[in-house]
Amino acid sequence: MKSRQKRMWGGRFTGDTDALVQTFGASVEVDRRMALEDIDGSIAHASMLMAQGILTEEEHTSIRAGLESIRKDILAGEFAWDVEFEDVHMNIEHELTKRIGPLGGKLHTARSRNDQVATDLRLWLRGAGRQIGVELRTVRVTLVDLAEAHMGVIMPGYTHLQVAQPILLSHHLMAYYAMFCRDADRLSQTLARMNYSPLGAGALAGTGFNIDRHATADQLEFEGVILNSMDAVSDRDFVLDFLSFCSITMIHLSRLSEELILWSSQEFGFVTLPDSHTTGSSIMPQKKNPDMCELIRGKTGRVCGSLMALLMTMKGLPLTYNKDMQEDKEGVFDAADTVQTSLRIYSSMLAGIEVHADRMRAAAGAAFSNATDLADYLARKGLPFREAHDVVGRLVAICLKEGVPLESLPVGRMQEVSALIESDVMDCLDLDAVVNARNSFGGTAANEVERQIGLAREELKVEAH
Ligand code: ARG
């Protein structure tokens, strides 16, 4: 245990810290992931202190060299982290002092761990968020590629997981594309809102030193500074924003996972997932399990849980910093890792999917998926839609009894139920006709889906520049 002389805040203490209290209070095992951001923040702070005449040039040179040598050791995996120094900030500061002497202690002039940790976490999330944005884009491109490659494949569309109306597989895929576009948008808005510097807020009230917050903000490539010093150190809404983005993205992945699990089952047989992304059973030799889809669906629970956990952590905290807030990192690091890996797995899995167009088409043609079209046919002949609905319902009942689809019922039998039905009725019952009839803006007709794909291609091209 650290004797009280060695602890960085030990001056006013006469007793030692309880060993269990020390480990329980330490966060270094988690927050050391922000080590490089912590060093970047310290370097920006030190150069500002020099520019403001608070550090001399030599002092600054020596502090900077010390920090760079620490960065090198961290990158080489040679830095010895010590829970006795509690967190990433004090580990680095302690090491700096070990390397350059008591001058290391000057780095903390006009700064607090409270503005330091808020700065580090914003920088870390900004970096992680940008990488996630790249993965998200790859998934979006893969979806558009798939939609284009399988253009024309008809499958059942469902409501209540009951066959509803036939749709194009590409339409279904483009629906997910749209969701992931909004996720990408949410991510960039989150990152833009987060990109303001808390550095220089001090512990909570600012500082009497003549600092230049705008200079450190510029050096760290923040968009600007957070105006109110208390706000700067006390809110974690940027973490909540990020976790919301992660949760919603995972929920989209989870729903897609659920569909792929169903579609790859023997009963559906719509798709075969690549061997590379499935596993076997240790007992049943025939099995091929959609593990990645299941795991991503499962991990969604944990990511949403992290959002909930931090919401609850924050809900009763008085301003400004409270140690409770140290709990903000573990969940958000885990969520960022999970989203990033899940997206990566998804782009390779989707690219390797085999589509069974025949099975999809057969399923789309069954279960009276063209019933609405027959009702629309009657409505076009002037019958109020409600009555048309009833006529078709009665025809379906007849078909169910006889075990035939609507299009197999002779026109004469149909006319017994409604005299409005003529021989042209068969044209509207054909599967391709059914799909292409839905040509309202954003509908499943081929030309509408092609429009979506075209717009997506343009959007992706614009983003790339
Ligand atoms: N490890 C702390 C955290 O992550 C850093 C800030 C500590 N500040 C303090 N006043 N104890 O929240």
Residues whose N, C-alpha, C, O or C-beta is under 5 A from the ligand:
A	BS01	LIG	S27 D87 R113 N114 V117 M325 Q326
